[in-house]
Amino acid sequence: MIKEFKLGGVKYSVKEVDSIKNVFSGELMYGSHSPVEAQIEIAKQISGTKISEDVRRVTLYHEILHAMMDVIGYKFPNPEDEENFVDRLAYMWNEFEQTRK
C-alpha cells in the first residue's frame, strides 16, 4: 500500500487503520478521505473480518478519486451519484492496473 502521493501540489498521506466509523451515521466504512487533513484512511477490517488486499486496493483508488474530484472542484448534485461514479471508476482502475503488461 502506498504511504503518500501528491495531487494539485498537496501531499496526501495514506494510513491503514483497524476500522473506520462514519462520524455522522456510526456506520463502518472501508475507507475515508479528508481534504482538510489531506489524508486517506483504509480499513483493515470490518466487524472483525479482515478486508482482502484486492478490496483495500480498490478502496484506495476510490478514495484517491474522491480526492481528485475535490482538487478540481467538481461536485455531483447528488452525493449518491458521486459514490456510484467513483466506485465504478475505482474498479476499472484496479482492473487496468492488475491486467496491464
C-alpha positions as CSV (number, residue, x, y, z in Angstrom):
1,M,0.0,0.0,0.0
2,I,1.3,3.4,-0.9
3,K,2.1,5.8,2.0
4,E,1.7,9.2,0.3
5,F,1.2,11.0,-3.0
6,K,0.6,14.5,-4.4
7,L,-2.4,16.0,-6.1
8,G,-2.5,19.6,-7.2
9,G,0.6,20.3,-5.2
10,V,-0.9,18.9,-2.0
11,K,0.8,16.0,-0.3
12,Y,-1.7,13.4,0.9
13,S,-0.9,10.7,3.4
14,V,-2.4,7.2,3.3
15,K,-2.9,5.3,6.6
16,E,-4.1,1.8,7.1
17,V,-6.2,1.6,10.3
18,D,-8.0,-1.2,12.1
19,S,-11.5,0.1,11.3
20,I,-13.3,3.3,10.3
21,K,-16.6,4.5,11.6
22,N,-18.7,7.3,9.9
23,V,-18.8,10.1,12.4
24,F,-22.4,11.0,11.4
25,S,-24.1,7.7,10.9
26,G,-21.8,5.4,13.0
27,E,-21.7,3.0,10.0
28,L,-18.5,1.1,9.5
29,M,-16.6,2.1,6.3
30,Y,-13.9,0.6,4.0
31,G,-12.2,3.9,3.6
32,S,-12.4,7.7,4.1
33,H,-10.9,10.8,2.6
34,S,-10.3,14.1,4.4
35,P,-9.5,17.1,2.2
36,V,-8.8,19.2,5.2
37,E,-6.2,16.9,6.6
38,A,-5.0,15.7,3.1
39,Q,-5.4,12.2,4.4
40,I,-6.9,8.9,3.2
41,E,-7.6,6.1,5.7
42,I,-8.1,2.5,4.6
43,A,-9.7,0.0,7.0
44,K,-8.0,-3.4,7.6
45,Q,-11.2,-5.0,8.9
46,I,-15.0,-4.6,9.2
47,S,-16.8,-6.1,12.1
48,G,-13.7,-8.3,12.9
49,T,-13.5,-9.7,9.4
50,K,-10.2,-8.9,7.5
51,I,-10.7,-7.0,4.3
52,S,-8.8,-8.6,1.4
53,E,-5.8,-6.8,-0.3
54,D,-7.8,-6.5,-3.5
55,V,-10.7,-4.8,-1.8
56,R,-8.4,-2.5,0.1
57,R,-6.6,-1.6,-3.2
58,V,-10.0,-0.7,-4.8
59,T,-10.9,1.3,-1.7
60,L,-7.7,3.2,-2.0
61,Y,-8.4,4.0,-5.7
62,H,-12.0,5.0,-4.7
63,E,-10.7,7.5,-2.1
64,I,-8.0,8.9,-4.4
65,L,-10.7,9.6,-7.0
66,H,-12.7,11.5,-4.3
67,A,-9.5,13.5,-3.6
68,M,-9.0,14.2,-7.3
69,M,-12.6,15.5,-7.6
70,D,-12.1,17.8,-4.6
71,V,-8.8,19.1,-6.1
72,I,-10.5,20.0,-9.4
73,G,-13.6,21.4,-7.6
74,Y,-16.2,19.0,-9.1
75,K,-19.2,18.1,-7.0
76,F,-22.1,15.9,-8.1
77,P,-25.5,17.4,-7.2
78,N,-26.4,14.1,-5.5
79,P,-23.7,12.5,-3.3
80,E,-25.0,9.0,-4.1
81,D,-24.3,9.7,-7.8
82,E,-20.7,10.6,-6.9
83,E,-20.3,7.4,-4.8
84,N,-21.5,5.3,-7.7
85,F,-19.4,7.1,-10.3
86,V,-16.2,6.9,-8.1
87,D,-16.8,3.3,-7.2
88,R,-17.2,2.2,-10.9
89,L,-14.0,4.1,-11.9
90,A,-12.1,2.6,-8.9
91,Y,-13.0,-1.0,-10.1
92,M,-11.9,-0.1,-13.7
93,W,-8.7,1.4,-12.4
94,N,-7.9,-1.7,-10.4
95,E,-8.6,-4.0,-13.4
96,F,-6.4,-1.8,-15.6
97,E,-3.5,-2.0,-13.0
98,Q,-3.9,-5.7,-12.5
99,T,-4.0,-6.7,-16.2
100,R,-1.6,-4.2,-17.9
101,K,1.5,-5.7,-19.4
